[in-house]
Amino acid sequence: MQSDAYAYRARLLATLRCQYPDARSDRGFRLLDPHTGDPFDDSRRHLVATCRSTILFSLGSLVDGPAWCSDAAAHGLRFLETAHRDDETGGYRLCVDPVGAPVDRTRSAYAHAFALTAYARSTEAGLEGARTGLEDVTALLEDRFLESNGLLRSDCESDWSEREPYRGMNANMHACEGYLAAYEATAEQRFLERAATIARRITVDLAAETDGLLWEHYTDEWDHDFAYNEDRPDDQFRPPGYLPGHHAEWAKFLALLDRYGAPTSAGTDWYRRGLELFEAAVDLGWTGDGFVYTADADGETSVADRYGWALAEAIGASAVLADRAAARDDPAVETVREWHDRFLECVPRFHGPAGLWYEKRTAPEAGDEPIGPEPPGVEPDYHPATAWYESWRSATLLEDRG
């Protein structure tokens, strides 16, 4: 693992510099072409993209980036509140046009989890009104999405009626991320406890039924739904199978729970469980040139396309795990550092000429072609930028520890 923490800070700010010129308008954030840097010609603004861009510019402020980071984050927060938020029925619209007219009124659990993170990061960055927004979205999640088992239900119509009898791991994973960010912003134990509850339910309790691996899809009774979307293997958000990238992403969040001394139960060791999931990600998906999209329980590849977000999450996970291993004097620190460096060597394959990441590369047998995101998009540079942030602060902790 590279020793210069500020190299990662520079990578984060370089990503934001690519995105900043288009942020200075009243039209929200637009998806950019990683090859040319030009915005795609699309009138839709996706809630997840708005939240992710707000998060990233807030992170730029947190690493003492230029003043325009705070300006762009404030711009994102305004668009979130004035364009996406629906004051009539509550919640946030999934897609709007540049002036805030609704295009898709779905109340997405996944997207609302990112709203939580956006308010948390902008609160930590000191943006005006962000703390009020954090309290409001926290209450909204508890009133509209949270179930008795501590997990979030799925997507709803604008009147809050459920769209389908489905429960998803992905939305809950990002809710865990949001609660962790809220804890970092406020130091309030309630947020850490909420994050730990979600993590325990998904990565310990439910995973016990799948030999420790993480399934994506469940019924409305939280039973594993192994047949869900089996005829749609390439689905962007709900593919069947096991996602190595999500195992790495969860490894990162569990390592953060360990960093903050989150409550555990039944002998759960957040660091050890995170290390197990990291190793599962590598075993299931690492090919030497990226991570396959999905695999089955036997480790056989289902969809061989290499997604950039999975590589980025492995970078972030290995950074935090290295910090936690070092804190315990665990010899695994050297192995995890080596993986971090190995992942970094793969980054140029996903880095477009404009300085932004491609969404994926097709499988070698399909040409190994770089593929950009499709509008309205959910901001693919979110994952590498947060990986640079995690690498920066984990490396700083390692250096401070000597």
C-alpha positions in Angstrom: 0.0 0.0 0.0 1.5 3.4 -1.0 2.7 5.4 2.0 1.8 8.9 0.7 -1.8 9.5 1.9 -2.0 12.7 -0.1 -1.6 10.8 -3.4 -5.1 9.5 -2.7 -6.4 12.9 -1.8 -5.0 14.1 -5.1 -6.8 11.4 -7.0 -10.1 12.4 -5.3 -9.7 16.0 -6.1 -8.7 15.2 -9.7 -12.0 13.4 -10.1 -13.9 16.3 -8.7 -12.1 18.8 -11.0 -13.3 16.8 -14.0 -16.9 17.1 -12.8 -16.9 20.6 -11.4 -17.4 22.8 -14.5 -20.7 21.2 -15.2 -21.9 21.5 -11.6 -22.1 25.3 -11.7 -25.6 25.7 -13.0 -29.1 25.4 -11.7 -29.8 22.2 -13.6 -28.4 19.6 -11.1 -25.7 17.3 -12.1 -25.4 15.7 -15.5 -23.7 12.4 -16.4 -20.4 12.8 -18.2 -18.8 10.8 -21.0 -15.6 9.2 -19.6 -14.1 9.3 -23.1 -14.8 13.0 -24.0 -15.8 14.6 -20.7 -18.9 16.0 -22.4 -22.3 15.7 -20.7 -24.7 13.3 -22.1 -27.7 14.9 -23.9 -30.4 13.8 -21.5 -33.0 15.8 -19.6 -33.4 13.5 -16.6 -31.8 14.0 -13.3 -31.5 10.8 -11.2 -31.8 11.1 -7.4 -28.9 8.7 -6.8 -26.7 10.8 -9.1 -27.7 14.0 -7.3 -26.9 12.5 -3.9 -23.7 10.9 -5.0 -22.4 14.1 -6.5 -23.3 16.0 -3.4 -21.5 13.4 -1.3 -18.4 13.6 -3.4 -18.0 17.3 -3.3 -18.6 17.2 0.4 -15.7 14.8 0.7 -13.7 17.2 -1.3 -14.4 19.8 1.4 -13.5 17.3 4.1 -10.1 16.7 2.7 -9.5 20.5 2.6 -10.0 20.8 -1.1 -10.6 24.1 -2.9 -13.6 26.3 -2.0 -15.4 25.2 -5.1 -15.9 21.8 -3.5 -18.2 23.3 -0.8 -19.9 25.4 -3.4 -20.7 22.4 -5.6 -21.9 20.4 -2.6 -24.2 23.2 -1.6 -25.5 23.3 -5.2 -26.3 19.6 -5.0 -28.0 20.0 -1.6 -30.2 22.7 -3.0 -31.2 20.6 -6.0 -31.9 17.7 -3.7 -34.3 19.8 -1.6 -35.9 21.9 -4.3 -36.1 19.5 -7.2 -36.2 15.9 -5.8 -38.0 16.4 -2.5 -41.8 16.1 -2.6 -43.3 18.2 0.2 -46.8 17.1 -0.7 -46.5 13.4 -0.1 -43.1 13.2 1.5 -39.9 11.5 0.3 -37.8 12.1 -2.8 -38.7 11.7 -6.5 -36.4 9.2 -8.3 -36.1 11.3 -11.5 -36.8 14.9 -12.3 -36.1 17.3 -15.2 -33.6 20.1 -14.9 -36.2 22.4 -13.3 -37.6 19.8 -10.9 -40.6 18.6 -12.7 -41.2 14.9 -11.8 -40.3 12.3 -14.4 -40.4 9.2 -12.1 -42.2 9.5 -8.7 -40.9 6.2 -7.4 -39.9 6.2 -3.7 -36.8 4.1 -4.1 -35.4 2.6 -0.9 -31.9 2.4 -2.5 -32.1 6.1 -3.5 -33.3 7.2 -0.2 -30.4 5.5 1.4 -28.1 7.7 -0.7 -30.1 10.8 0.5 -29.2 9.8 4.0 -25.5 9.7 3.1 -25.7 13.0 1.2 -27.2 14.8 4.2 -24.6 13.1 6.5 -21.6 14.1 4.4 -22.8 17.6 3.9 -23.5 17.9 7.6 -19.9 16.8 8.3 -18.7 19.4 5.7 -20.6 22.1 7.6 -23.2 23.0 4.9 -26.0 25.2 6.0 -29.2 23.4 6.6 -27.7 19.9 6.2 -28.2 18.8 9.8 -31.9 19.6 9.6 -32.1 17.6 6.5 -30.2 14.7 8.1 -32.8 14.6 10.9 -35.7 14.8 8.5 -34.4 12.0 6.2 -33.6 9.8 9.3 -37.2 10.2 10.4 -38.5 9.5 6.9 -36.5 6.2 6.7 -37.8 5.1 10.0 -41.4 6.1 9.3 -41.6 4.8 5.7 -39.0 2.1 5.1 -37.8 0.6 8.4 -39.2 -2.8 9.3 -39.4 -4.5 12.7 -36.2 -6.5 12.0 -34.2 -3.3 11.5 -34.0 -3.6 7.7 -35.5 -1.5 5.0 -38.4 -2.6 2.8 -38.3 -2.0 -0.9 -39.6 0.6 -3.4 -42.9 2.3 -3.1 -45.2 4.4 -5.2 -45.6 8.1 -4.5 -48.5 7.3 -2.1 -46.1 4.9 -0.2 -47.9 1.7 -1.3 -45.4 -1.1 -2.1 -44.6 -1.7 -5.7 -43.8 -5.4 -5.3 -43.3 -8.1 -2.6 -39.5 -7.8 -2.7 -36.7 -7.0 -0.2 -33.2 -6.2 -1.4 -29.7 -6.5 0.1 -28.4 -3.6 -1.9 -30.6 -0.9 -0.5 -29.8 -2.0 3.0 -26.1 -2.1 2.3 -26.3 1.6 1.3 -28.5 2.4 4.3 -25.7 0.9 6.4 -23.3 3.2 4.6 -25.6 6.2 5.3 -25.8 5.5 9.0 -22.1 5.1 9.2 -21.7 8.5 7.5 -24.2 10.0 9.9 -22.2 8.6 12.9 -19.0 10.1 11.5 -20.8 13.5 11.1 -22.4 13.5 14.5 -20.7 11.0 16.8 -24.2 9.9 17.9 -24.4 6.3 18.9 -27.9 5.8 17.5 -26.6 5.9 14.0 -23.8 3.5 14.7 -26.3 1.1 16.3 -28.6 1.3 13.3 -25.6 0.6 10.9 -24.6 -2.4 13.1 -28.1 -3.8 13.1 -28.3 -3.8 9.3 -24.8 -5.3 9.0 -25.5 -8.1 11.4 -28.8 -9.0 9.8 -27.4 -9.2 6.3 -23.8 -10.4 6.7 -24.3 -12.7 9.7 -27.9 -13.8 10.2 -29.0 -14.1 6.6 -25.6 -15.2 5.4 -25.7 -18.1 7.7 -28.1 -19.7 5.3 -25.8 -19.4 2.3 -22.5 -20.6 3.8 -21.4 -17.1 4.6 -22.0 -15.6 1.2 -24.3 -12.7 0.6 -27.4 -13.2 -1.5 -29.0 -10.2 -3.1 -32.8 -10.9 -3.2 -35.4 -11.8 -0.7 -39.2 -12.1 -0.3 -41.2 -9.7 1.7 -40.8 -12.1 4.6 -37.0 -12.0 4.2 -36.7 -15.5 2.9 -34.0 -16.0 0.2 -35.4 -15.7 -3.3 -33.0 -17.7 -5.3 -35.1 -17.6 -8.5 -35.4 -13.8 -8.6 -34.4 -12.3 -12.0 -32.9 -15.6 -13.0 -33.8 -14.8 -16.6 -32.0 -11.4 -16.4 -28.4 -12.2 -15.6 -27.1 -8.8 -16.9 -29.6 -6.7 -14.8 -27.7 -3.5 -13.7 -29.2 -3.3 -10.2 -30.8 -6.7 -9.4 -28.8 -9.5 -11.1 -29.1 -13.1 -9.9 -26.1 -14.7 -8.3 -23.4 -13.5 -5.9 -21.7 -10.2 -6.6 -18.0 -10.2 -5.7 -18.1 -6.4 -5.7 -20.8 -6.3 -3.0 -18.8 -8.7 -0.8 -15.9 -6.3 -1.1 -18.1 -3.3 -0.3 -19.6 -5.0 2.8 -16.0 -5.8 3.9 -15.3 -2.1 3.8 -18.3 -1.2 5.9 -17.6 -4.0 8.5 -14.0 -2.7 8.8 -15.4 0.7 9.6 -17.8 -0.8 12.2 -14.7 -2.3 13.8 -12.9 1.1 13.6 -15.7 2.7 15.6 -16.2 -0.1 18.1 -19.8 -0.8 16.9 -21.9 -3.1 19.1 -21.8 -6.8 18.3 -23.8 -9.9 19.2 -23.3 -13.6 19.2 -19.6 -13.3 19.1 -19.4 -11.3 15.9 -16.0 -9.8 15.2 -16.5 -7.1 12.6 -12.9 -7.1 11.4 -12.7 -10.9 11.0 -16.1 -11.1 9.3 -15.0 -8.2 7.0 -11.8 -10.1 6.2 -13.8 -13.2 5.3 -16.0 -11.2 2.9 -13.0 -9.6 1.3 -11.4 -13.0 0.7 -14.8 -14.3 -0.7 -14.8 -11.3 -3.1 -11.3 -12.2 -4.3 -12.1 -16.0 -4.6 -15.4 -15.4 -6.4 -14.5 -12.7 -8.7 -10.9 -11.6 -9.1 -9.4 -12.3 -12.6 -6.2 -10.3 -12.6 -7.8 -7.6 -14.8 -10.8 -6.8 -12.7 -13.8 -8.5 -10.9 -16.4 -10.5 -12.8 -19.9 -9.2 -12.3 -21.6 -12.3 -10.8 -20.7 -15.9 -9.8 -22.5 -18.9 -8.4 -22.0 -20.4 -5.0 -19.4 -22.8 -6.5 -17.3 -19.9 -7.8 -18.2 -20.4 -11.4 -18.6 -17.1 -13.3 -22.1 -16.2 -14.4 -21.5 -12.8 -16.0 -17.9 -12.1 -16.9 -18.1 -8.4 -17.6 -15.7 -6.4 -15.3 -17.4 -3.5 -13.6 -15.3 -0.6 -12.4 -17.3 -0.1 -9.2 -16.3 -3.6 -8.0 -12.6 -2.8 -8.4 -13.0 0.5 -6.7 -14.8 -1.1 -3.7 -12.0 -3.6 -3.4 -9.5 -0.7 -3.2 -11.5 0.9 -0.4 -12.0 -2.3 1.4 -8.4 -3.3 1.4 -7.4 0.2 2.6 -9.7 0.1 5.7 -8.8 -3.6 6.4 -5.1 -2.7 6.3 -5.7 -0.1 8.9 -7.7 -2.5 11.1 -5.1 -5.3 10.7 -2.3 -2.9 11.7 -4.3 -1.8 14.7 -4.5 -5.4 15.9 -0.9 -6.3 14.9 -2.4 -8.9 12.6 0.1 -10.3 10.1 -2.7 -10.1 7.5 -1.8 -6.4 7.1 0.9 -7.2 4.6 -1.4 -9.4 2.5 -4.1 -6.8 2.4 -1.6 -4.1 1.5 -0.4 -6.2 -1.4 -3.9 -6.6 -2.6 -4.4 -2.9 -2.4 -1.4 -2.3 -4.6 -2.5 -5.0 -7.0 -5.9 -3.4 -7.4 -4.3 0.0 -8.1 -2.3 -1.5 -10.9 -5.6 -2.4 -12.6 -7.1 1.1 -12.4 -5.9 2.4 -15.8 -8.1 -0.2 -17.5 -11.2 1.6 -16.3 -9.9 5.2 -16.4 -11.2 7.0 -19.5 -9.2 9.7 -21.4 -11.4 12.5 -19.8 -10.3 11.4 -16.3 -13.5 9.6 -15.4 -14.2 5.9 -15.1 -15.9 3.7 -17.6 -18.8 1.7 -16.1 -17.4 -1.6 -17.1 -15.3 -3.6 -19.6 -16.9 -6.4 -21.5 -15.6 -9.9 -20.9 -12.4 -10.8 -22.8 -14.3 -13.2 -25.1 -16.7 -10.3 -26.0 -13.8 -8.0 -26.9 -12.8 -6.4 -23.6 -14.4 -3.2 -24.7 -14.7 -0.2 -22.3 -18.4 0.8 -21.9 -19.5 4.1 -20.5 -22.6 4.7 -18.4 -26.1 5.2 -19.9 -28.2 8.3 -19.0 -29.7 9.2 -16.7 -27.1 7.2 -14.8 -26.2 7.0 -11.1 -22.7 8.5 -11.2 -20.1 5.7 -11.7 -17.2 7.8 -10.4 -18.8 7.7 -6.9 -17.1 4.4 -6.2 -13.5 5.3 -7.2 -13.8 8.7 -5.5 -14.9 7.2 -2.3 -12.1 4.6 -2.6 -9.6 7.4 -2.8 -11.2 9.0 0.3 -11.0 5.7 2.2 -7.5 5.1 1.1 -6.5 8.6 2.1 -7.9 8.5 5.6 -6.8 4.9 6.3 -3.3 5.6 5.1 -3.3 8.7 7.3 -4.2 6.6 10.3 -1.5 4.1 9.4 1.1 6.8 9.1 0.1 8.4 12.4 0.4 5.0 14.0 3.9 4.7 12.7 
